[in-house]
C-alpha cells in the first residue's frame, strides 16, 4: 500500500526548490511525524501554509469527473474519487481536502498514475510525497515550465 500527500506548491517556491525537493519533503516529513502539538509544530504549519496554495476543491472535483467520468472503473462519492482496475491489477483512492490531496493505492502503479496525469495537466506545481516509502517528486517536471 502506498500513501501520498499531494500539495500544491506556490510557483515561486516550486521554481526555487526544483532539484532540491528534499528540503521541502523534510519540512513536510517533520510536520507529519511530529505528534505533540508544540510551538515547533505551529511554526512548521505556518511554513507549510506559506509555501502551499489551498486546493481549489470544486475545480479539482470537476476536473476529475470530466476526465475520468467515462471510465467504467471510476467512482466518485462526494470528496472521494476511486479507480479500481479490472482483474485486480490495482486501485487508487484520491481524497480531496482543502489544503492537500491524499492518495492511497495498492497493486500496480497504473491507477495512481491515472490520477497524477489529470492533476499534472491542471498545474505543474503539485508535489507528491510518500512519507512511509520516503519517495517524493513533482507530478510534472517544473523545468518544462518557463518561470522567467
MARFIMI-502880 format. One record per residue: residue number from 1; chain; x, y, z of N, C-alpha, C in turn. Coordinates in Angstrom, 2 decimals, always signed. Atoms other than C-alpha are relative to their C-alpha. Last residue first. Layout:
<sites>
 resi chain     n_u     n_v     n_w    ca_u    ca_v    ca_w     c_u     c_v     c_w
  NUM     A       X       Y       Z       X       Y       Z       X       Y       Z
...
</sites>
This chain:
<sites>
 resi chain     n_u     n_v     n_w    ca_u    ca_v    ca_w     c_u     c_v     c_w
  148     A   -0.68   -1.29   +0.20  +11.03  +33.75  -16.22   -0.93   +1.08   -0.14
  147     A   +0.36   -0.84   -1.15   +9.09  +30.80  -14.75   +0.62   +1.40   -0.15
  146     A   -0.84   -1.19   -0.02   +9.09  +28.91  -18.06   -0.47   +0.92   +1.13
  145     A   +0.76   -1.24   -0.08   +7.65  +25.46  -17.48   +0.94   +1.17   +0.06
  144     A   +0.73   -0.17   +1.24   +9.29  +22.26  -18.63   -0.70   +1.35   -0.07
  143     A   -0.90   -0.59   +0.99  +11.82  +22.63  -15.80   -0.69   +0.18   -1.35
  142     A   +0.13   -1.45   +0.04   +8.94  +22.07  -13.39   +0.87   +0.62   -1.07
  141     A   -1.30   -0.67   -0.19   +8.78  +18.35  -14.12   -0.10   +1.50   -0.22
  140     A   -0.44   -0.45   +1.32   +5.13  +17.40  -13.74   +1.35   +0.68   +0.19
  139     A   +0.82   +0.75   +0.93   +3.77  +15.41  -10.80   +0.37   +0.35   -1.43
  138     A   +0.99   -0.83   +0.67   +6.72  +16.75   -8.84   -0.84   -0.89   -0.91
  137     A   -0.33   -0.56   +1.30   +8.51  +14.26   -6.64   -1.13   +0.85   -0.54
  136     A   +0.66   -1.28   +0.27   +8.62  +12.36   -3.40   +0.40   +0.48   -1.38
  135     A   -0.08   -0.38   +1.41   +9.55   +8.97   -2.02   -0.76   +1.30   -0.18
  134     A   -1.02   -1.04   +0.18  +10.31   +8.15   +1.63   +0.26   +0.29   -1.48
  133     A   -0.99   +0.53   +0.93   +8.20   +4.98   +1.49   +1.15   +0.94   -0.29
  132     A   -0.39   +1.35   -0.46   +6.25   +5.93   +4.60   +1.13   -0.54   -0.87
  131     A   -0.84   -0.13   -1.19   +6.25   +9.66   +3.74   +0.45   -1.35   +0.54
  130     A   +0.31   +1.24   -0.69   +5.01   +9.16   +0.19   +0.92   -0.04   +1.21
  129     A   -0.95   +0.54   -0.98   +5.14  +12.72   -1.07   -0.56   -1.25   +0.66
  128     A   +0.52   +1.20   -0.65   +3.54  +14.21   -4.17   +1.08   -0.57   +0.92
  127     A   -1.08   +0.83   -0.52   +4.37  +17.80   -5.15   -0.63   -1.17   +0.76
  126     A   +0.40   +1.00   -0.98   +1.85  +19.57   -7.37   +1.22   -0.82   +0.39
  125     A   -0.60   -0.23   -1.31   +3.36  +22.64   -9.05   -0.51   -0.94   +1.09
  124     A   -1.26   +0.73   -0.12   +2.76  +21.62  -12.67   +0.61   +0.07   +1.40
  123     A   -1.02   -0.87   -0.59   -0.93  +22.60  -12.51   +1.30   -0.79   +0.18
  122     A   +0.61   -1.19   -0.60   -4.03  +21.28  -14.29   +1.05   +0.97   +0.52
  121     A   +0.44   -0.83   +1.13   -2.23  +18.82  -16.60   -0.62   +1.30   +0.51
  120     A   -1.16   -0.71   +0.54   -0.38  +17.48  -13.56   -0.36   +0.88   -1.19
  119     A   -0.42   -1.11   -0.86   -3.65  +16.65  -11.82   +1.15   +0.80   -0.61
  118     A   +1.05   -1.03   +0.03   -5.10  +14.51  -14.63   +0.46   +1.23   +0.78
  117     A   +0.06   -0.59   +1.34   -1.85  +12.59  -15.10   -1.03   +1.12   -0.07
  116     A   -1.12   -0.92   +0.14   -1.42  +12.00  -11.36   -0.04   +0.72   -1.34
  115     A   +0.30   -1.22   -0.77   -4.90  +10.47  -11.12   +1.11   +1.04   -0.18
  114     A   +1.16   -0.61   +0.66   -4.16   +8.00  -13.93   -0.39   +1.29   +0.72
  113     A   -0.50   -0.78   +1.13   -0.73   +7.32  -12.44   -1.13   +0.71   -0.74
  112     A   -0.47   -1.28   -0.55   -2.37   +6.23   -9.19   +0.51   +0.91   -1.11
  111     A   +1.15   -0.75   -0.53   -4.35   +3.56  -11.07   +0.44   +1.36   +0.56
  110     A   +0.85   -0.56   +1.06   -1.38   +2.39  -13.18   -1.13   +0.88   +0.54
  109     A   -0.04   -1.46   -0.09   +1.11   +1.93  -10.33   -0.98   +0.66   -0.96
  108     A   -0.82   -0.66   +1.02   +0.22   -1.74   -9.96   -0.09   +1.53   +0.17
  107     A   -0.18   +0.73   +1.25   -1.13   -3.07   -6.69   +0.86   +0.77   -0.97
  106     A   -0.46   +1.36   -0.24   -2.37   -0.70   -4.00   +0.13   -0.69   -1.35
  105     A   +0.08   +0.92   +1.13   -3.03   +2.99   -3.86   +0.63   -1.34   +0.36
  104     A   -0.44   +1.32   -0.43   -3.80   +5.70   -1.35   -0.14   -0.94   -1.18
  103     A   +0.19   +1.09   +0.93   -3.97   +9.33   -2.42   +0.56   -1.29   +0.59
  102     A   -0.55   +1.20   -0.60   -4.48  +12.32   -0.13   -0.32   -1.17   -0.94
  101     A   +0.69   +1.18   +0.50   -4.93  +15.75   -1.64   +0.67   -1.20   +0.65
  100     A   -0.77   +1.00   +0.72   -3.90  +18.89   +0.19   -0.92   -1.11   -0.49
   99     A   -1.41   -0.40   +0.07   -5.05  +22.10   +1.91   +0.87   -0.99   -0.77
   98     A   -0.20   -1.43   +0.24   -8.85  +21.95   +1.49   +1.46   +0.39   -0.22
   97     A   +0.12   -0.79   -1.22   -9.16  +18.18   +1.11   +0.34   +1.45   -0.32
   96     A   -0.25   -1.43   +0.21   -9.78  +15.95   -1.91   -0.28   +0.74   +1.30
   95     A   +0.88   -0.79   -0.86   -9.47  +12.22   -1.21   +0.40   +1.46   -0.14
   94     A   -0.45   -1.38   -0.18   -7.99  +10.12   -4.01   -1.05   +0.73   +0.83
   93     A   +1.05   -0.85   -0.55   -8.39   +6.34   -3.92   +0.58   +1.37   +0.28
   92     A   -0.46   -1.24   -0.63   -6.25   +4.09   -6.08   -1.21   +0.79   +0.45
   91     A   +1.02   -1.01   -0.23   -6.63   +0.52   -7.26   +0.64   +1.22   +0.64
   90     A   -0.31   -1.04   -0.96   -4.58   -2.30   -8.64   -1.16   +0.96   +0.16
   89     A   -1.35   -0.51   +0.27   -4.31   -5.14  -11.11   +0.40   +1.08   +1.00
   88     A   -0.79   -0.26   -1.22   -7.30   -6.85   -9.51   +1.44   +0.44   -0.25
   87     A   -0.85   +1.17   -0.28   -8.66   -8.19  -12.82   +1.00   +0.27   +1.13
   86     A   +0.55   +1.35   +0.16  -10.15   -4.78  -13.61   +1.07   -1.06   +0.24
   85     A   -0.31   +0.64   +1.26   -8.63   -1.58  -12.28   -0.52   -1.43   -0.02
   84     A   -0.27   +1.40   -0.31  -10.39   +0.09   -9.38   +0.20   -0.72   -1.33
   83     A   -0.18   +0.79   +1.22  -10.26   +3.86   -9.66   +0.38   -1.40   +0.45
   82     A   -0.65   +1.31   -0.04  -11.65   +5.89   -6.79   +0.08   -0.61   -1.39
   81     A   -0.06   +0.49   +1.37  -12.57   +9.52   -6.12   +0.78   -1.31   +0.01
   80     A   -0.84   +1.18   +0.20  -13.62  +10.68   -2.66   -0.14   -0.48   -1.45
   79     A   -1.39   -0.43   +0.15  -14.90  +14.22   -1.96   +0.97   -1.16   -0.24
   78     A   -0.38   -1.28   -0.62  -18.57  +13.41   -2.62   +1.46   +0.34   -0.24
   77     A   +1.00   -0.26   -1.03  -18.77   +9.81   -3.88   +0.52   +1.20   +0.79
   76     A   -0.14   -1.24   -0.76  -16.94   +9.28   -7.15   -1.17   +0.12   +0.97
   75     A   +1.14   -0.32   -0.87  -16.30   +6.01   -8.93   +0.28   +1.30   +0.73
   74     A   -0.08   -1.22   -0.82  -14.02   +5.11  -11.85   -1.30   +0.19   +0.79
   73     A   -0.67   +0.36   -1.25  -13.57   +1.59  -13.32   +0.13   +1.19   +0.96
   72     A   +0.86   +0.92   -0.75  -16.17   +2.12  -16.06   +0.61   -0.38   +1.35
   71     A   -0.67   +1.28   -0.31  -14.30   +5.19  -17.30   -0.94   -0.88   +0.82
   70     A   +0.42   +0.99   +0.99  -16.49   +7.95  -18.82   +0.66   -1.37   +0.22
   69     A   +1.41   +0.39   -0.09  -16.28  +10.10  -15.72   -0.45   -1.06   -0.97
   68     A   +0.10   +1.41   -0.36  -12.46  +10.16  -15.65   -1.43   -0.54   -0.04
   67     A   -1.01   +0.85   +0.64  -11.51  +13.41  -17.37   -0.20   -1.49   +0.27
   66     A   -0.05   -0.22   +1.45  -14.66  +15.42  -16.62   +0.95   -0.97   -0.68
   65     A   +1.22   +0.56   +0.59  -15.20  +13.93  -13.15   +0.01   +0.13   -1.52
   64     A   -0.05   +1.46   -0.10  -11.58  +14.59  -12.20   -1.21   -0.64   -0.65
   63     A   -1.07   +0.46   +0.88  -11.64  +18.19  -13.45   +0.05   -1.54   -0.03
   62     A   +0.51   -0.14   +1.37  -14.99  +18.90  -11.77   +1.02   -0.56   -1.00
   61     A   +1.08   +0.99   +0.16  -13.73  +17.56   -8.43   -0.51   +0.01   -1.44
   60     A   -0.64   +1.32   +0.05  -10.50  +19.55   -8.83   -1.05   -1.09   -0.18
   59     A   -0.61   +0.16   +1.32  -12.46  +22.73   -9.67   +0.64   -1.38   -0.15
   58     A   +1.08   +0.15   +0.98  -14.65  +22.38   -6.60   +0.55   -0.23   -1.40
   57     A   +0.71   +1.28   -0.11  -11.63  +21.72   -4.38   -1.10   -0.18   -1.06
   56     A   +1.29   -0.47   +0.54   -9.37  +24.57   -5.48   -0.93   -1.20   -0.13
   55     A   +0.48   +0.81   +1.13   -6.65  +23.22   -3.15   -1.32   +0.59   -0.50
   54     A   +1.17   +0.83   -0.30   -5.19  +25.95   -0.96   -0.41   -0.77   -1.26
   53     A   +1.25   -0.67   +0.35   -1.75  +27.09   -2.11   -1.15   -0.91   +0.45
   52     A   +1.01   +0.76   +0.75   +1.45  +25.98   -0.44   -1.20   +0.87   -0.31
   51     A   -0.55   +0.46   +1.29   +4.66  +27.78   +0.58   -1.02   -0.79   -0.83
   50     A   -0.61   -1.09   +0.77   +3.12  +29.91   +3.34   +0.46   -0.45   -1.38
   49     A   +1.08   -0.83   +0.54   +0.77  +27.22   +4.66   +0.53   +1.14   -0.86
   48     A   +0.70   +0.78   +1.03   +3.74  +24.88   +5.02   -1.12   +0.82   -0.63
   47     A   -0.89   +0.08   +1.15   +5.77  +27.50   +6.90   -0.67   -0.75   -1.16
   46     A   -0.03   -1.34   +0.61   +2.84  +28.26   +9.21   +0.89   +0.00   -1.24
   45     A   +1.29   -0.19   +0.68   +2.37  +24.53   +9.87   -0.07   +1.36   -0.69
   44     A   -0.02   +0.82   +1.22   +6.07  +24.12  +10.67   -1.29   +0.20   -0.81
   43     A   -0.93   -0.65   +0.93   +5.89  +27.03  +13.14   +0.06   -0.76   -1.32
   42     A   +0.69   -1.21   +0.46   +2.81  +25.55  +14.83   +0.86   +0.74   -1.02
   41     A   +1.02   +0.45   +0.95   +4.55  +22.17  +15.02   -0.74   +1.21   -0.57
   40     A   -0.70   +0.48   +1.19   +7.62  +23.74  +16.68   -1.01   -0.41   -1.09
   39     A   -0.36   -1.19   +0.77   +5.45  +25.71  +19.11   +0.69   -0.40   -1.30
   38     A   -0.96   -0.87   -0.67   +4.05  +22.35  +20.22   +0.22   +1.24   -0.85
   37     A   +0.30   -1.37   +0.43   +1.27  +19.89  +19.45   +0.90   +0.95   +0.78
   36     A   +0.33   -0.91   -1.10   +2.91  +16.53  +20.09   -0.22   +1.40   -0.56
   35     A   +1.31   +0.32   -0.57   +2.74  +14.05  +17.21   -0.43   +0.98   +1.10
   34     A   -0.01   -0.58   -1.35   +5.53  +15.29  +14.98   -1.39   -0.16   +0.59
   33     A   -0.46   +0.98   -0.98   +5.68  +12.85  +12.05   +0.07   +0.56   +1.42
   32     A   +0.90   +1.16   -0.08   +3.52  +14.91   +9.67   +0.42   -0.99   +1.08
   31     A   +1.36   -0.39   -0.40   +5.30  +18.22  +10.29   -0.89   -1.22   +0.22
   30     A   -0.05   -0.46   -1.40   +8.84  +16.83  +10.21   -1.40   +0.31   +0.51
   29     A   -0.26   +1.19   -0.81   +8.04  +14.93   +6.99   +0.04   +0.37   +1.49
   28     A   +1.26   +0.73   -0.15   +6.51  +18.04   +5.46   +0.15   -1.24   +0.87
   27     A   +0.92   -0.89   -0.73   +9.65  +20.09   +6.10   -1.32   -0.73   +0.26
   26     A   -0.35   +0.12   -1.42  +11.83  +17.14   +5.01   -0.86   +0.91   +0.88
   25     A   +0.44   +1.29   -0.52  +10.00  +16.98   +1.66   +0.29   -0.12   +1.50
   24     A   +1.44   -0.12   -0.22  +10.51  +20.69   +1.03   -0.52   -1.29   +0.64
   23     A   +0.16   -1.01   -1.06  +14.28  +20.32   +1.51   -1.49   +0.18   +0.33
   22     A   -0.20   +0.65   -1.30  +14.31  +17.07   -0.48   -0.19   +0.98   +1.15
   21     A   +1.28   +0.36   -0.60  +12.78  +18.89   -3.43   +0.15   -0.61   +1.38
   20     A   -0.30   +0.07   -1.44  +16.15  +20.47   -4.21   -1.28   -0.33   +0.77
   19     A   -1.31   +0.64   -0.14  +16.11  +19.96   -7.98   +0.44   -0.12   +1.45
   18     A   -0.12   +1.05   +1.00  +13.28  +22.47   -8.29   +1.41   -0.56   +0.05
   17     A   -0.41   +1.28   -0.57  +13.31  +24.35   -5.00   +0.03   -1.14   -1.00
   16     A   -1.22   -0.14   -0.79  +13.27  +27.89   -6.41   +0.53   -1.35   +0.48
   15     A   -1.10   -0.36   +0.89  +10.72  +27.12   -9.13   +1.33   +0.02   +0.75
   14     A   -0.19   +1.16   +0.88   +8.35  +25.32   -6.78   +1.20   +0.25   -0.91
   13     A   -0.76   +1.01   -0.76   +8.85  +28.09   -4.22   +0.27   -1.23   -0.83
   12     A   -1.28   -0.59   -0.39   +7.81  +30.90   -6.60   +0.88   -1.05   +0.71
   11     A   -0.93   +0.02   +1.13   +5.07  +28.74   -8.13   +1.40   +0.49   +0.36
   10     A   -0.02   -1.31   +0.67   +3.34  +28.19   -4.77   +1.09   -0.02   -1.07
    9     A   -1.05   -0.91   -0.45   +3.24  +24.45   -4.01   -0.09   +1.31   -0.78
    8     A   -0.17   -0.95   +1.09   +0.02  +22.46   -4.45   +0.95   +1.09   +0.50
    7     A   +0.20   -1.42   -0.30   +0.35  +19.60   -2.01   +0.22   +0.82   -1.26
    6     A   -0.29   -0.79   +1.20   -0.10  +15.87   -2.59   -0.36   +1.45   +0.30
    5     A   +0.55   -1.33   -0.26   +0.16  +13.57   +0.42   +0.42   +0.84   -1.19
    4     A   -0.61   -1.27   +0.38   +0.75  +10.06   -0.83   -0.77   +1.18   +0.56
    3     A   +0.84   -1.10   -0.49   +0.06   +6.61   +0.61   +0.72   +1.32   -0.27
    2     A   -0.72   -1.27   +0.07   +1.31   +3.41   -0.99   -0.96   +1.11   +0.43
    1     A   +0.84   -1.18   +0.00   +0.00   +0.00   +0.00   +0.89   +1.24   +0.00
</sites>
